[in-house]
Amino acid sequence: MKIRPGMLVLFAAAGLLLAPLSGYAQQTDEQLAARCAQLGALFDRYNLQRGEGSGGPNMARLGAALDCQRGRYRQGIRTLEELLQGSRIPYPPAG
């Protein structure tokens, strides 16, 4: 079978699209649940809004906690990572 240049581009694009999932592909539910807890605790520790007029709880954070509790670990982790990045809170890489 001869591989044409167009196919190489297609394979490269597919690899780029699947690359973010590869970090989670080898992890067990137990490891993903621990990652959810780790990122959630980190966000809670550094992103506390105190005082009058703080705006109430962060709904995205609450949604991520629910995702993690219901076994939707990847979705919860993605949300927590986005929240941490948006708040400029450094967090350890998945692994």
trRosetta pair geometry for C-beta under 8 A, 3 or more apart (Angstrom, degrees):
i j d omega theta_ij theta_ji phi_ij phi_ji
3 7 5.1 -120 -163 77 79 134
3 8 6.4 87 153 -56 114 87
4 7 4.9 101 58 1 74 102
4 8 7.6 -134 100 -6 44 85
5 8 5.5 -50 -154 29 40 115
5 9 6.8 41 151 -18 67 100
6 9 5.7 -51 -155 33 36 112
6 10 6.5 38 148 -19 65 105
7 10 5.4 -53 -150 36 37 115
7 11 6.3 37 152 -18 69 104
8 11 5.7 -53 -146 38 31 110
8 12 6.2 32 154 -19 65 107
9 12 5.7 -54 -146 37 30 112
9 13 6.3 31 155 -19 64 106
10 13 5.9 -55 -147 36 28 110
10 14 6.4 29 154 -18 63 106
11 14 5.7 -53 -147 36 31 112
11 15 6.4 34 153 -21 64 105
12 15 5.7 -54 -151 34 31 114
12 16 6.6 30 152 -18 64 104
13 16 5.7 -55 -151 35 33 111
13 17 6.5 31 153 -18 65 106
14 17 5.8 -57 -149 37 32 110
14 18 6.2 16 159 -7 67 112
15 18 6.1 -66 -142 46 28 100
15 19 6.2 51 156 -50 64 97
16 19 5.7 -32 -146 0 30 122
17 20 8.0 -59 174 21 33 96
18 21 5.4 -62 -166 42 60 113
18 22 6.5 74 140 -44 81 94
19 22 5.7 -42 -153 8 38 118
20 23 7.0 -46 -175 17 41 106
21 24 5.8 -69 -164 47 53 103
21 25 5.8 69 141 -51 81 100
22 25 5.2 -38 -139 9 38 123
22 26 7.8 24 175 -10 61 96
23 26 7.9 -76 -177 30 24 93
23 27 7.7 13 144 -17 58 120
23 94 4.8 92 162 86 126 134
23 95 7.6 -63 -158 -76 102 57
24 27 5.5 -67 -156 31 48 116
24 32 6.8 54 -149 -97 98 115
24 74 5.6 65 -165 -105 164 107
24 77 7.6 162 -96 67 127 153
24 94 7.1 -41 -70 168 69 158
27 31 4.2 -121 -167 87 99 130
27 32 5.4 119 125 -54 124 85
27 35 7.6 5 180 -15 157 137
27 94 7.6 -78 -50 176 148 115
28 31 4.8 99 52 7 74 99
28 32 7.0 -139 97 -2 40 88
29 32 5.6 -56 -145 41 34 111
29 33 6.1 38 154 -23 67 105
29 71 7.0 -17 -149 -144 123 90
29 73 6.6 175 -143 -18 66 146
30 33 5.8 -52 -146 34 28 112
30 34 6.5 29 152 -18 61 105
31 34 5.6 -53 -150 36 33 113
31 35 6.5 36 150 -21 64 104
32 35 5.5 -50 -148 34 35 114
32 36 6.5 43 150 -22 64 100
32 73 3.5 70 146 153 123 157
32 74 6.9 -45 -151 -56 136 62
32 77 6.8 -93 -161 -39 87 136
33 36 5.6 -46 -151 31 34 116
33 37 6.6 32 151 -16 64 104
33 68 6.6 120 -132 -173 64 95
33 73 6.1 -88 -67 -101 53 126
34 37 5.7 -54 -150 38 33 111
34 38 6.2 38 151 -24 66 106
35 38 5.5 -51 -144 35 32 115
35 39 6.3 23 161 -12 66 107
35 73 7.2 83 63 -178 106 113
35 77 5.6 14 119 -107 117 124
35 94 6.3 20 -129 -122 143 91
36 39 6.3 -63 -147 41 25 101
36 40 6.0 23 158 -18 63 114
36 64 7.5 -176 -152 159 96 93
36 67 7.9 -151 -131 95 133 87
36 68 3.6 144 -178 -125 151 133
36 73 5.6 -111 -46 -139 124 82
36 76 4.9 24 -123 112 116 130
36 77 5.8 -94 -83 -69 72 80
36 80 6.9 151 -140 -8 58 152
37 40 5.8 -58 -142 40 27 112
37 41 6.1 26 160 -19 64 109
37 68 7.3 156 -53 170 60 149
38 41 6.1 -60 -150 36 23 107
38 42 6.4 21 154 -18 61 110
38 91 8.0 122 132 -164 100 111
38 92 7.6 -54 154 46 137 111
39 42 5.6 -55 -147 37 33 114
39 43 6.3 32 155 -18 66 105
39 77 6.4 115 20 -134 154 67
39 80 3.9 99 130 138 129 140
39 81 6.6 -55 -145 -61 148 62
39 84 6.5 -98 -161 -36 98 137
39 91 6.1 40 -117 -157 84 151
40 43 5.9 -55 -148 37 30 109
40 44 6.2 28 155 -17 65 109
40 61 7.3 120 -137 -164 83 91
40 64 6.8 -177 -92 113 100 115
40 65 6.1 94 -128 -90 140 86
40 68 7.0 -91 -43 7 138 163
40 76 8.0 -23 -59 166 112 112
40 80 5.9 -81 -67 -115 62 139
41 44 5.7 -56 -144 40 30 112
41 45 6.1 35 156 -26 65 107
42 45 5.8 -53 -146 31 28 113
42 46 6.6 -8 168 10 63 110
42 84 6.6 20 108 -105 117 128
42 89 6.5 153 148 144 102 131
42 91 5.6 113 122 -109 163 105
43 46 6.9 -80 -146 51 24 86
43 47 5.2 -27 -179 24 67 127
43 61 6.1 -168 127 -120 140 119
43 80 6.0 -125 -29 -153 140 90
43 83 5.5 30 -125 111 139 125
43 84 5.7 -105 -84 -75 95 86
43 87 7.3 118 -136 33 84 150
43 89 6.7 151 -104 68 58 159
44 47 6.9 -63 -102 52 14 86
44 48 6.9 45 178 -67 53 87
44 61 7.5 128 -73 -172 78 140
45 48 7.5 -57 172 -26 15 104
46 87 7.1 140 110 133 107 134
46 89 4.9 141 89 -119 145 131
47 58 7.2 7 129 -30 126 153
47 61 7.9 -174 92 -76 135 146
47 83 7.4 -76 -20 157 174 107
47 87 5.1 -47 -95 -143 122 164
47 89 6.6 -84 -49 -42 103 145
49 54 3.8 143 133 -168 108 114
49 55 6.4 -23 126 43 161 96
49 58 7.9 126 0 -47 121 97
50 54 6.3 -170 94 -86 4 141
51 54 5.6 128 67 -59 64 102
57 61 7.0 -118 169 65 89 113
57 62 5.8 65 136 -46 127 123
58 61 3.9 61 91 9 111 116
58 62 6.8 167 90 -13 59 82
58 83 7.2 93 156 -140 146 135
59 62 5.5 -51 -146 37 37 112
59 63 6.2 41 153 -21 66 104
60 63 5.6 -53 -148 37 32 114
60 64 6.4 36 151 -21 64 103
60 79 5.8 -161 174 -176 95 114
60 82 7.8 -89 166 88 141 111
60 83 5.9 170 110 -79 124 118
61 64 5.7 -51 -149 34 32 112
61 65 6.6 35 151 -20 63 103
61 79 7.9 176 -95 137 33 113
61 80 7.6 74 -123 -103 68 75
61 83 6.1 98 -77 -126 84 167
62 65 5.6 -51 -151 33 34 114
62 66 6.6 34 151 -17 64 104
63 66 5.6 -53 -150 36 34 112
63 67 6.4 38 150 -21 66 102
63 79 6.5 -116 95 -172 100 167
64 67 5.5 -49 -148 33 34 115
64 68 6.4 33 153 -17 65 104
64 75 7.8 -158 -124 123 65 73
64 76 4.4 112 -168 -150 71 74
64 77 7.9 137 -159 -42 109 18
64 79 4.0 -153 -88 90 109 127
64 80 4.9 132 -177 -54 154 84
64 83 7.2 -97 -22 -8 154 138
65 68 5.8 -55 -150 37 31 110
65 69 6.3 31 153 -19 65 108
65 76 7.2 113 -66 -142 14 122
66 69 5.6 -54 -144 38 32 112
66 70 6.1 17 161 -7 66 113
66 76 7.8 -170 69 -96 46 113
67 70 6.1 -70 -146 46 25 101
67 72 4.1 -80 -167 80 84 108
67 73 7.4 157 137 -82 92 17
67 75 4.7 -120 -163 93 144 105
67 76 3.5 -178 92 -65 113 93
67 79 6.9 121 26 17 150 135
68 71 8.0 65 -177 -53 27 14
68 72 7.2 -84 -65 67 26 64
68 73 6.0 60 -122 -110 67 60
68 76 3.9 166 -53 165 81 173
68 77 7.7 102 -87 -46 102 66
72 75 4.4 -16 150 37 108 120
72 76 6.0 121 98 -23 78 95
73 76 5.7 -63 -147 41 31 109
73 77 5.9 29 159 -20 69 109
74 77 5.8 -53 -142 38 28 111
74 78 6.3 33 156 -22 63 106
75 78 5.8 -52 -148 33 29 113
75 79 6.6 27 154 -16 63 106
76 79 5.9 -57 -150 37 31 109
76 80 6.2 27 155 -16 66 108
77 80 5.7 -57 -145 40 31 110
77 81 6.2 32 157 -20 66 106
77 94 7.7 54 -180 -89 140 125
78 81 5.9 -56 -148 36 27 110
78 82 6.5 26 153 -18 62 107
79 82 5.7 -57 -151 36 31 111
79 83 6.4 31 152 -19 66 106
80 83 5.6 -53 -147 36 34 112
80 84 6.3 33 155 -18 66 105
81 84 5.7 -54 -145 38 31 110
81 85 6.2 31 155 -18 65 107
81 91 7.1 -131 -119 62 70 146
82 85 5.8 -54 -144 38 30 110
82 86 6.1 30 156 -19 64 109
83 86 5.7 -57 -145 39 28 112
83 87 6.2 14 159 -6 64 112
84 87 6.0 -65 -144 46 28 101
84 89 4.5 -92 -156 70 79 101
84 90 7.8 49 166 -167 112 2
84 91 4.9 6 165 -21 159 131
85 88 7.4 25 -177 -79 33 36
85 89 7.9 -86 -56 46 19 67
92 95 7.7 -93 147 28 102 104
